[in-house]
Amino acid sequence: MRAIKAKNRVLSLEDLQICEAYQRTVVRSRVNHIKKNYDQDALGSLCVGERSDGTFWIVDGQQRFTALKEMGIARVSCDIFESRGKSHEAQIFRQKNKHRTSVSARGNFKAALTEGDPQAIAIQATVESAGLSLTLDGGGKRWPQVCCVGALASIFESGGSEHLTRVLNIVCCSWKEETDALQGTILQGLGLFLLKAEVDDKRLTQKMKKVEPMAVLRFADSQRKLLGGGRSGAVATAFLNFYNKGASKKVAFEASSGEKL
């Protein structure tokens, strides 16, 4: 990506706008910290896109902008670049925040959707085709809302849209209306199980209808205490256990290390 060419100007806060399509929600604790420890020299400049219509849009610095507004400060230093619109701004937002731990996976995914990133769009379409919906803002979650975009991306990257569809369809058929079933560790563990074992989806669904999602996680956590390893692998092992229970012919799950779980 080309370097961002920016010019520095002092702008009135009243002239700055925020595009909710790619911006994060205001983090109250961060705003309060900025207000409590305000230092004009340390504040730095906001990154702002100037669109062809002459309007100014905050790309990086929303928390600082909010703090300054609440403090009654009228003007702020801004690094201004020529914006081609909200998709371009979302691209710059992702570039600037890619390696910041303060930006959540949901924040980056939201920006990716606005930018028009093909993978993000495909994931959203796959989720919606399964009868679920992506929720990328804060607040309580309930069925059919899915917010674990990191897990969805991981599943998509390991097997594409078809694999993600398979995972979501099994969850929806097994645990409809069960919000716990839409946790990232459940989805990732199921995705790993389906990749590593020869599974009959209908049989798996019938088995999982008799088991609560939290029972899968409890089994996984008990296995981790005994054997260690990551949680997704332990959840995959839990699916293996419930799938094989009562079966005359049991399937095997091959771990990446070559050990059978």
Secondary structure as UniProt FT lines:
FT   STRAND          6..12
FT   HELIX           13..15
FT   STRAND          16..18
FT   TURN            20..22
FT   HELIX           28..36
FT   HELIX           40..43
FT   STRAND          46..50
FT   TURN            52..53
FT   STRAND          56..60
FT   HELIX           62..71
FT   STRAND          75..82
FT   HELIX           86..97
FT   TURN            98..99
FT   TURN            101..102
FT   HELIX           105..115
FT   HELIX           118..129
FT   TURN            130..131
FT   STRAND          133..134
FT   TURN            143..144
FT   STRAND          145..146
FT   HELIX           149..175
FT   TURN            176..177
FT   HELIX           179..182
FT   HELIX           184..196
FT   HELIX           201..208
FT   TURN            209..210
FT   HELIX           213..227
FT   HELIX           231..244
FT   TURN            245..246
FT   TURN            256..257
//
